[in-house]
Amino acid sequence: MTHFDSDGVSIAYYEEGEGTPILLIHGFASNAHVNWVYPGWVRDLSRAGRRVISIDNRGHGDSEKLYDTDAYGAPTMAEDAKRLLDHLDIERADVMGYSMGARITAFLGLNHPDRVRSVIFGGLGYGMVTGVGTPEPIAEALEAPSLDDVRHATGRTFRQFAEQTGSDLKALAACMRSSRQKIAPEMLSELQPPALVAVGTRDAIAGSPQALADLIPNADVLHIPDRDHMLAVGDKVYKAGVMDFLARQD
């Protein structure tokens, strides 16, 4: 991973390949390698002639760990992504985010439409508008002394995943309490870049992909068959749909 300074915060990123740039933004408690390298996204996109840049969001992976909830928020993390494009002298890029990364991608597209050629929202549908779950039980699960002390089912799932990815639990708790800003339907109606909403048919977290796409002027839906929120990430249908969508932007 390479690091750059994003308004005083050290942000890590990984880069591979040459060609049309695409920025990948991972989900909560994940990182660039878990979300994008290990499932083969970086390899496949670079082989398809893309310059692939994957960021570790603040508080995640190799990026700086912050413990103040005010240091997070999806709009704030979207600014990290924009500054990374600045740092790499990339004028415009396709951007794909998964779950929390999709929310960050939406704010990037809304606040900096001139920098975003297209957006791909993976693992997040109408939950972008309504919100996804209640953050406090998850934050408390991350702060619990051990996994054995966690009784909340969803909190336990997040705690297990955070431990598997070797995450800083205290930093993730701060992020969880501030990263899930809802986006009003009228804001999404102003999203300019072409969009693809890709959600597993068994995803109980994301919300309806069609309901989200209906709010966006130029959006397509990709249903990822028989995949839940976790297993959709590296699915071959997801990859094929994204490759087709990107090819149509060329």
Secondary structure as UniProt FT lines:
FT   STRAND          2..6
FT   TURN            7..8
FT   STRAND          9..16
FT   STRAND          20..25
FT   TURN            28..29
FT   HELIX           33..37
FT   TURN            38..40
FT   HELIX           41..47
FT   TURN            48..49
FT   STRAND          50..55
FT   TURN            58..59
FT   TURN            61..62
FT   HELIX           69..71
FT   HELIX           74..87
FT   TURN            88..89
FT   STRAND          93..98
FT   HELIX           100..111
FT   HELIX           113..115
FT   STRAND          116..122
FT   HELIX           127..130
FT   HELIX           135..143
FT   HELIX           147..149
FT   HELIX           153..164
FT   TURN            165..166
FT   HELIX           169..176
FT   TURN            177..178
FT   HELIX           185..188
FT   TURN            189..190
FT   STRAND          195..200
FT   TURN            201..202
FT   HELIX           209..213
FT   TURN            214..215
FT   TURN            217..218
FT   STRAND          219..224
FT   TURN            225..226
FT   TURN            229..234
FT   HELIX           236..249
//
